[in-house]
């Protein structure tokens, strides 16, 4: 069945030796994932979307795949949609909220976390950073996930998505030639929402928030050094 096939592909995508071949299958696997990402099967509670997001997240850990994946506008748009971002016209395409009646909220949170994880992996590459921050959808997905009303109480997949968003802001704080004595300012330097989100993250308490806190402190430190 389709769910079993997608789960099998997800397992295969975790193996380093499979990633390049799976990504290169543009007329096969890529089309299957794009279809799965855009389909909510009420009978399987969003499992197709979750598998698609997780497969892309796995593939995006391969350095040689990150640039072409980011450049593939269909895949990037699908990830933005799954992550709850917006299209180029600014209209929000939030998967977790509008489809909450069709997809269990717990599964919806996992879908969002996996999609943000994939985008975060793409954001690691210097060549991708400006294109990603310039993308209205990516930017809105990052800011939406990074501005939780009560980040201190976040757990599970919601916390995972939050950490991915803060990590992307940290990656976007360093770009250009990082060896320069005076680095370029963060790509989000004129975005008050990004700075506010990082400030909140830097003040979180507890061991469960250590990663988000460290990422936020680092991002704000890079901003201060470039000022």
Backbone bond lengths (Angstrom), bond angles and torsions (degrees), N, CA, C in turn:
res aa  C-N    CA-C-N  psi(-1)  N-CA   C-N-CA  omega(-1)  CA-C   N-CA-C  phi
1 X - - - 1.462 - - 1.524 109.64 -
2 X 1.334 116.00 165.01 1.461 120.02 -177.87 1.530 113.08 -59.31
3 X 1.348 119.12 -47.55 1.475 118.48 179.11 1.524 112.73 -57.52
4 X 1.338 116.97 -42.21 1.468 120.30 179.77 1.532 110.69 -64.67
5 X 1.324 116.53 -40.14 1.463 120.27 179.79 1.524 111.06 -64.31
6 X 1.326 116.37 -42.33 1.462 120.08 179.94 1.530 111.38 -67.25
7 X 1.328 116.28 -37.70 1.468 118.89 177.52 1.527 110.57 -65.37
8 X 1.328 116.44 -37.74 1.465 120.14 177.93 1.529 110.44 -65.10
9 X 1.318 116.83 -41.04 1.471 120.96 177.55 1.526 110.74 -64.52
10 X 1.325 115.98 -35.65 1.468 119.45 177.92 1.523 110.81 -63.00
11 X 1.319 116.46 -42.46 1.470 120.70 177.89 1.530 109.89 -62.04
12 X 1.323 116.70 -45.24 1.467 120.87 -179.79 1.526 111.40 -62.97
13 X 1.331 117.19 -35.70 1.468 120.91 -176.73 1.521 112.91 -69.25
14 X 1.317 116.67 -15.59 1.467 120.15 179.16 1.519 112.09 -80.83
15 X 1.338 116.96 -15.54 1.463 120.94 -179.66 1.529 110.14 -84.72
16 X 1.319 116.39 124.94 1.463 121.15 -176.23 1.519 112.71 -56.53
17 X 1.331 116.69 -36.06 1.471 120.11 -176.65 1.528 112.84 -71.75
18 X 1.332 117.42 -13.33 1.467 120.34 -177.86 1.527 113.60 -97.40
19 X 1.320 116.67 -17.47 1.465 120.09 -166.71 1.528 113.55 -61.77
20 X 1.319 117.56 -48.35 1.464 120.34 -176.38 1.528 111.16 -61.88
21 X 1.326 116.71 -44.49 1.464 120.49 -178.75 1.526 110.75 -66.29
22 X 1.320 116.73 -38.87 1.456 119.58 -179.54 1.523 110.62 -66.96
23 X 1.310 117.60 -41.62 1.457 120.00 178.43 1.528 111.42 -66.61
24 X 1.312 117.11 -36.12 1.463 121.25 -177.64 1.526 113.10 -69.92
25 X 1.307 117.42 -14.74 1.466 120.93 -178.90 1.528 109.76 -79.63
26 X 1.327 115.65 71.00 1.463 121.68 -173.27 1.520 113.34 -67.33
27 X 1.330 117.10 -35.20 1.463 120.31 -176.53 1.527 112.69 -90.74
28 X 1.329 116.14 -6.32 1.454 119.79 -178.76 1.512 111.76 -114.39
29 X 1.327 115.33 -86.88 1.459 120.72 -174.80 1.524 112.40 -59.60
30 X 1.330 116.96 -41.31 1.466 118.57 -176.67 1.525 111.04 -62.35
31 X 1.312 116.54 -40.41 1.469 120.55 177.81 1.530 111.15 -66.25
32 X 1.333 116.06 -38.90 1.459 120.61 178.10 1.528 110.51 -61.62
33 X 1.335 116.30 -43.49 1.465 120.31 -178.53 1.523 111.77 -69.18
34 X 1.323 117.41 -38.52 1.463 120.12 178.07 1.523 110.46 -63.49
35 X 1.333 116.00 -39.30 1.469 119.66 177.79 1.522 110.20 -66.97
36 X 1.329 116.26 -44.39 1.467 120.24 -179.46 1.521 111.09 -62.53
37 X 1.322 116.72 -38.68 1.462 121.04 -177.74 1.518 112.25 -66.89
38 X 1.316 116.50 -25.31 1.469 120.25 -176.15 1.520 112.73 -100.23
39 X 1.319 116.87 4.60 1.459 120.99 -175.69 1.516 110.55 -116.18
40 X 1.329 115.36 128.09 1.458 120.12 172.51 1.517 107.38 -108.13
41 X 1.307 116.10 109.67 1.463 121.81 179.31 1.522 108.16 -96.65
42 X 1.311 115.27 102.04 1.457 119.47 -177.10 1.518 112.88 -53.93
43 X 1.326 116.67 -30.95 1.456 119.93 -178.72 1.512 112.96 -69.13
44 X 1.333 116.94 -23.06 1.461 120.37 -179.09 1.523 111.81 -117.07
45 X 1.329 117.71 9.13 1.459 122.14 170.25 1.512 116.19 58.87
46 X 1.318 117.57 37.36 1.460 119.40 176.29 1.510 114.28 84.21
47 X 1.318 117.32 11.84 1.467 120.25 -176.76 1.528 112.26 -62.84
48 X 1.342 116.77 -34.91 1.465 119.95 179.28 1.523 110.54 -63.23
49 X 1.321 116.67 -43.98 1.454 120.54 178.28 1.527 111.54 -63.29
50 X 1.321 115.46 -42.04 1.461 119.59 -179.59 1.527 110.90 -63.29
51 X 1.330 117.10 -44.35 1.460 120.03 178.75 1.526 111.18 -63.25
52 X 1.334 117.35 -42.83 1.464 120.46 179.18 1.516 110.85 -59.75
53 X 1.334 116.53 -46.81 1.466 120.36 -179.58 1.523 111.10 -62.59
54 X 1.323 116.36 -41.50 1.469 119.51 -178.39 1.529 111.91 -70.45
55 X 1.322 116.71 -34.54 1.467 119.67 177.07 1.531 109.44 -65.11
56 X 1.331 117.58 -46.49 1.465 119.89 177.98 1.528 111.25 -62.47
57 X 1.316 115.93 -37.87 1.469 119.09 177.69 1.532 110.28 -62.30
58 X 1.325 116.68 -43.81 1.462 120.46 178.52 1.525 111.68 -63.29
59 X 1.333 116.62 -45.67 1.467 120.39 -178.78 1.519 111.11 -63.66
60 X 1.323 117.08 -33.34 1.472 121.57 -176.43 1.524 113.19 -74.38
61 X 1.335 117.23 -2.66 1.466 118.71 173.59 1.526 111.46 -81.01
62 X 1.326 116.65 -11.88 1.464 121.32 179.03 1.525 109.13 -84.94
63 X 1.335 118.27 115.62 1.470 120.99 -175.66 1.532 115.03 -52.77
64 X 1.330 116.90 -39.38 1.464 119.60 -176.93 1.528 113.18 -71.21
65 X 1.317 117.03 -14.19 1.462 121.29 -178.23 1.527 111.61 -93.20
66 X 1.305 117.52 -22.37 1.465 120.78 -169.45 1.521 114.18 -60.55
67 X 1.319 117.56 -44.35 1.471 119.00 -179.27 1.525 112.15 -67.71
68 X 1.331 119.59 -50.69 1.465 118.20 179.06 1.522 113.31 -63.61
69 X 1.323 118.01 -31.98 1.464 119.42 178.18 1.524 110.40 -67.69
70 X 1.306 116.44 -41.94 1.465 120.24 177.85 1.523 110.92 -63.92
71 X 1.323 116.44 -35.36 1.468 121.27 -178.47 1.524 112.61 -76.34
72 X 1.330 117.51 -15.86 1.456 121.14 178.67 1.532 108.02 -80.50
73 X 1.313 116.60 101.77 1.464 120.82 -172.49 1.518 112.94 -65.61
74 X 1.337 117.82 -30.14 1.467 119.97 177.72 1.519 111.22 -67.16
75 X 1.317 116.32 -45.28 1.463 120.27 179.40 1.520 109.96 -66.09
76 X 1.321 116.58 -44.01 1.464 119.65 -179.72 1.525 110.75 -61.91
77 X 1.319 117.43 -41.79 1.460 120.71 178.50 1.532 111.22 -64.71
78 X 1.327 116.61 -37.89 1.465 119.98 178.35 1.528 110.71 -64.73
79 X 1.322 116.40 -41.69 1.465 120.04 177.83 1.515 111.20 -65.18
80 X 1.320 116.63 -39.91 1.468 120.93 177.57 1.522 109.91 -60.86
81 X 1.329 116.27 -44.51 1.456 120.34 179.64 1.528 111.47 -61.68
82 X 1.321 116.48 -45.37 1.464 120.68 179.17 1.521 111.81 -66.77
83 X 1.334 116.59 -29.73 1.466 121.17 -179.28 1.518 112.47 -84.78
84 X 1.335 116.89 -4.59 1.455 119.30 179.06 1.504 113.17 81.77
85 X 1.347 117.12 37.16 1.464 120.96 179.97 1.510 111.61 -93.51
86 X 1.338 116.37 -152.48 1.457 121.56 -178.98 1.509 109.19 -134.52
87 X 1.324 116.25 156.56 1.454 120.79 175.77 1.526 109.62 -81.49
88 X 1.319 116.02 174.38 1.458 121.07 -176.53 1.522 112.69 -59.72
89 X 1.341 117.13 -23.90 1.457 118.75 179.76 1.523 111.60 -83.52
90 X 1.323 115.41 1.09 1.450 119.70 176.18 1.515 114.34 90.57
91 X 1.324 118.79 -4.10 1.457 120.70 -179.68 1.514 110.51 -76.55
92 X 1.309 115.50 129.31 1.458 119.91 -177.73 1.524 110.18 -69.07
93 X 1.327 115.41 136.73 1.460 121.97 178.40 1.514 106.81 -123.18
94 X 1.308 116.69 68.22 1.456 121.39 -173.21 1.514 111.24 -87.17
95 X 1.310 116.53 111.12 1.460 120.54 -179.56 1.526 112.66 -70.49
96 X 1.364 118.96 -47.40 1.454 117.82 -174.75 1.526 114.57 -59.99
97 X 1.335 118.96 -39.09 1.444 120.09 -173.84 1.531 114.60 -82.30
98 X 1.353 119.72 -57.96 1.458 119.20 -176.71 1.525 114.05 -59.60
99 X 1.313 117.83 -29.64 1.452 119.86 -175.39 1.526 112.06 -102.09
100 X 1.320 115.59 18.95 1.458 119.10 -177.15 1.535 111.60 -60.28
101 X 1.364 117.16 -27.65 1.456 119.19 179.73 1.516 111.40 -76.24
102 X 1.326 118.15 -18.99 1.457 121.66 -179.09 1.530 112.18 -101.60
103 X 1.311 116.25 -29.95 1.455 121.18 -178.31 1.523 108.56 -119.98
104 X 1.310 116.14 127.50 1.454 120.84 176.74 1.524 110.25 -51.71
105 X 1.326 117.42 136.97 1.472 120.62 -176.03 1.524 112.40 -59.95
106 X 1.320 115.65 -32.18 1.459 119.13 178.47 1.527 110.43 -65.33
107 X 1.334 116.24 -42.77 1.465 120.91 177.59 1.523 109.98 -68.62
108 X 1.344 116.77 -40.39 1.464 120.67 179.17 1.527 110.92 -59.05
109 X 1.334 116.56 -39.11 1.463 120.34 178.69 1.526 110.52 -66.06
110 X 1.335 116.80 -36.99 1.466 120.37 177.89 1.525 111.47 -67.82
111 X 1.335 116.25 -38.75 1.463 120.48 176.90 1.516 110.02 -60.09
112 X 1.303 115.55 -47.83 1.461 120.66 -178.49 1.526 111.10 -62.63
113 X 1.326 116.87 -43.97 1.461 120.59 -179.62 1.528 111.24 -62.56
114 X 1.334 116.82 -41.96 1.466 120.04 179.99 1.520 111.29 -65.66
115 X 1.337 116.94 -42.00 1.466 120.45 179.37 1.518 111.64 -65.23
116 X 1.325 116.27 -41.65 1.462 119.50 176.74 1.521 110.86 -66.33
117 X 1.330 116.85 -33.63 1.461 120.39 176.09 1.517 111.58 -63.43
118 X 1.331 115.99 -40.34 1.469 119.97 177.16 1.522 110.53 -63.98
119 X 1.325 116.62 -45.34 1.476 120.18 178.64 1.525 111.03 -63.09
120 X 1.329 116.57 -37.57 1.457 120.15 177.99 1.523 111.37 -63.02
121 X 1.345 116.32 -40.12 1.465 119.68 177.33 1.528 111.06 -62.63
122 X 1.324 116.60 -38.89 1.470 120.14 177.84 1.517 111.34 -67.93
123 X 1.311 116.16 -31.15 1.467 121.96 -176.16 1.528 112.53 -73.87
124 X 1.329 116.51 -10.93 1.465 120.52 179.84 1.533 111.76 -68.79
125 X 1.322 116.43 -22.74 1.465 121.34 -172.51 1.521 110.37 -89.86
126 X 1.322 116.49 127.40 1.462 120.80 -178.21 1.525 112.34 -56.04
127 X 1.319 116.51 -38.51 1.465 120.70 -177.00 1.526 112.85 -67.11
128 X 1.336 117.21 -19.65 1.463 120.73 -178.02 1.522 113.99 -93.05
129 X 1.316 117.60 -17.07 1.464 120.30 -165.26 1.517 114.14 -62.47
130 X 1.318 117.84 -49.03 1.462 119.22 -177.43 1.524 111.32 -64.79
131 X 1.334 117.06 -41.48 1.463 120.20 179.72 1.522 110.80 -62.61
132 X 1.313 116.94 -38.48 1.457 119.99 -177.96 1.518 111.58 -70.74
133 X 1.325 117.66 -43.33 1.467 119.27 -179.84 1.523 110.93 -69.82
134 X 1.322 117.78 -29.22 1.463 121.67 178.16 1.524 112.21 -75.29
135 X 1.309 117.01 -17.41 1.461 122.34 179.73 1.534 108.93 -77.58
136 X 1.325 116.61 115.20 1.461 121.21 -177.72 1.527 111.43 -54.76
137 X 1.313 115.98 -40.25 1.456 119.90 -178.54 1.514 113.02 -65.99
138 X 1.324 116.07 -48.73 1.469 119.97 179.01 1.520 110.03 -60.43
139 X 1.318 115.25 -46.03 1.469 119.32 -177.73 1.526 111.11 -61.34
140 X 1.322 117.11 -43.28 1.460 119.21 -178.83 1.520 111.23 -68.35
141 X 1.334 117.66 -35.54 1.464 120.93 177.59 1.522 110.74 -64.36
142 X 1.328 116.30 -42.70 1.468 120.63 178.87 1.521 110.50 -62.18
143 X 1.326 116.01 -52.16 1.465 120.28 -174.45 1.519 111.83 -66.46
144 X 1.333 116.64 -36.82 1.458 119.91 179.47 1.526 110.41 -64.75
145 X 1.323 116.74 -43.91 1.468 120.47 -179.22 1.522 112.13 -72.44
146 X 1.331 116.74 -28.73 1.469 120.62 -176.67 1.522 113.34 -85.53
147 X 1.332 116.95 -7.98 1.467 119.91 -178.33 1.521 110.26 -115.27
148 X 1.309 116.05 59.99 1.463 120.89 176.76 1.523 110.01 -68.03
149 X 1.328 117.33 139.74 1.470 119.72 178.54 1.528 112.46 -59.48
150 X 1.331 116.67 -36.31 1.470 120.71 179.23 1.518 109.50 -138.33
151 X 1.329 115.59 74.35 1.460 120.94 -176.67 1.522 111.86 -60.31
152 X 1.326 117.44 -31.33 1.455 121.23 -177.41 1.533 111.50 -61.04
153 X 1.318 116.79 -27.81 1.466 120.67 -177.61 1.528 113.13 -96.05
154 X 1.316 118.28 0.79 1.465 121.30 -176.24 1.530 111.28 -66.59
155 X 1.329 115.03 140.28 1.470 121.22 177.76 1.529 109.02 -142.53
156 X 1.313 116.11 171.02 1.454 121.85 172.24 1.513 114.04 56.30
157 X 1.334 115.30 -137.94 1.464 120.79 -176.74 1.521 112.20 -66.65
158 X 1.326 117.22 -29.37 1.475 120.33 177.62 1.526 109.38 -65.16
159 X 1.323 116.77 -43.35 1.460 120.89 177.50 1.528 110.41 -65.92
160 X 1.330 117.12 -39.44 1.466 120.92 178.90 1.533 110.68 -60.09
161 X 1.332 116.29 -45.66 1.466 120.79 178.38 1.522 110.65 -62.27
162 X 1.317 115.62 -40.87 1.469 121.01 179.69 1.529 111.14 -61.31
163 X 1.317 115.85 -46.25 1.470 119.81 -179.77 1.527 110.71 -63.82
164 X 1.326 117.64 -39.60 1.471 120.39 177.25 1.535 110.24 -60.26
165 X 1.325 116.60 -41.92 1.468 120.30 -178.94 1.528 110.95 -65.87
166 X 1.317 116.71 -44.02 1.473 120.26 178.28 1.531 109.95 -64.46
167 X 1.330 116.57 -37.69 1.464 120.56 177.94 1.525 110.88 -62.31
168 X 1.324 117.03 -38.92 1.464 119.22 178.59 1.522 111.15 -65.41
169 X 1.318 117.03 -39.53 1.472 119.30 177.02 1.526 110.52 -64.34
170 X 1.327 115.81 -33.98 1.465 118.42 176.19 1.533 110.50 -67.28
171 X 1.343 117.91 -43.60 1.462 120.78 178.09 1.529 110.77 -61.76
172 X 1.317 116.28 -39.32 1.461 120.92 -177.41 1.528 112.61 -76.77
173 X 1.323 115.49 -6.46 1.469 119.25 176.41 1.522 111.50 -78.83
174 X 1.336 117.02 -19.65 1.455 122.06 178.84 1.513 109.52 -122.23
175 X 1.313 116.79 120.89 1.458 120.74 176.35 1.513 107.85 -152.64
176 X 1.329 116.96 177.95 1.458 119.47 -173.82 1.512 109.88 71.05
177 X 1.311 117.02 -151.01 1.464 122.40 179.42 1.522 109.45 -86.70
178 X 1.327 116.10 106.74 1.460 120.03 -176.32 1.526 112.61 -71.81
179 X 1.328 117.41 -8.04 1.455 120.69 179.20 1.527 111.95 -87.29
180 X 1.331 116.43 -9.15 1.461 119.31 179.99 1.519 110.16 -61.14
181 X 1.343 114.90 144.18 1.465 119.68 -179.94 1.521 110.39 -61.25
182 X 1.338 115.88 -38.73 1.457 120.33 175.71 1.527 107.69 -118.09
183 X 1.320 117.69 101.26 1.468 120.61 -174.63 1.525 112.18 -68.10
184 X 1.334 113.89 163.09 1.460 119.77 174.86 1.535 109.39 -65.13
185 X 1.329 117.94 147.13 1.468 119.08 177.07 1.527 110.63 -67.53
186 X 1.311 117.97 159.83 1.463 120.54 -179.71 1.525 111.60 -56.96
187 X 1.309 115.92 150.60 1.460 119.59 176.86 1.527 111.09 -63.68
188 X 1.327 116.79 -24.54 1.456 121.31 179.53 1.525 112.58 -94.33
189 X 1.310 117.92 18.55 1.472 121.37 -173.03 1.526 113.61 -56.64
190 X 1.337 117.65 -31.63 1.466 120.79 -178.96 1.524 112.64 -99.53
191 X 1.320 116.65 12.56 1.465 121.17 -178.29 1.528 109.80 -105.26
192 X 1.308 115.51 104.31 1.462 120.23 -177.75 1.526 111.50 -63.90
193 X 1.339 116.57 -35.20 1.465 119.89 -179.31 1.526 111.36 -62.57
194 X 1.335 116.42 -40.05 1.465 120.22 179.05 1.518 110.90 -65.23
195 X 1.312 116.04 -45.79 1.473 119.50 -179.17 1.527 110.92 -64.09
196 X 1.327 116.50 -42.06 1.463 120.09 179.06 1.528 111.24 -63.68
197 X 1.340 116.43 -41.30 1.460 120.04 179.38 1.525 111.00 -62.56
198 X 1.321 116.56 -41.23 1.466 120.50 178.99 1.523 111.46 -67.19
199 X 1.309 116.53 -37.45 1.463 119.83 177.85 1.528 110.50 -62.12
200 X 1.326 116.52 -44.42 1.466 120.46 177.80 1.526 110.19 -62.02
201 X 1.329 116.90 -45.75 1.468 120.68 -178.89 1.523 111.95 -62.71
202 X 1.322 116.44 -35.29 1.472 120.14 -178.52 1.527 112.69 -69.12
203 X 1.321 116.48 -15.00 1.465 121.01 -177.18 1.520 113.09 -107.84
204 X 1.329 117.05 5.97 1.462 120.19 179.17 1.524 110.63 -66.29
205 X 1.305 115.94 150.05 1.457 121.50 -178.27 1.525 110.71 -114.82
206 X 1.319 115.81 153.78 1.448 120.92 174.96 1.518 113.20 102.22
207 X 1.328 114.62 151.15 1.468 120.71 -177.79 1.518 112.23 -63.22
208 X 1.343 117.19 -32.37 1.464 120.43 -178.10 1.528 112.49 -67.34
209 X 1.337 116.04 -17.41 1.467 120.42 -179.51 1.534 112.28 -108.20
210 X 1.323 116.15 11.77 1.458 119.44 -177.09 1.527 112.68 -59.92
211 X 1.338 116.31 -42.68 1.468 120.10 -177.51 1.524 111.31 -63.99
212 X 1.321 116.84 -47.83 1.466 120.38 179.04 1.526 110.42 -61.93
213 X 1.314 116.08 -40.92 1.467 120.89 -179.60 1.523 110.77 -62.43
214 X 1.322 117.12 -46.27 1.461 121.15 -179.55 1.534 111.99 -63.10
215 X 1.323 115.70 -42.12 1.463 120.31 179.47 1.526 111.02 -63.75
216 X 1.322 116.14 -42.44 1.461 120.21 -179.07 1.523 111.30 -66.66
217 X 1.321 116.69 -43.23 1.468 120.38 178.46 1.518 110.70 -60.61
218 X 1.337 116.23 -42.05 1.461 120.67 179.03 1.525 111.21 -63.48
219 X 1.338 116.35 -44.96 1.472 120.50 -179.72 1.517 111.29 -61.76
220 X 1.322 117.01 -45.02 1.468 120.32 179.08 1.531 110.82 -66.66
221 X 1.330 116.33 -33.63 1.470 119.83 177.36 1.523 111.42 -64.52
222 X 1.350 116.56 -42.30 1.460 120.46 177.81 1.531 110.18 -62.45
223 X 1.336 116.53 -39.30 1.461 120.66 179.36 1.522 110.97 -64.00
224 X 1.325 115.83 -41.18 1.469 119.81 -179.91 1.534 110.69 -66.55
225 X 1.336 116.45 -38.26 1.461 120.45 -179.01 1.523 112.18 -67.45
226 X 1.332 115.70 -27.39 1.477 119.95 -177.78 1.524 112.06 -91.64
227 X 1.316 116.36 -6.15 1.477 119.61 -176.26 1.533 111.95 -71.68
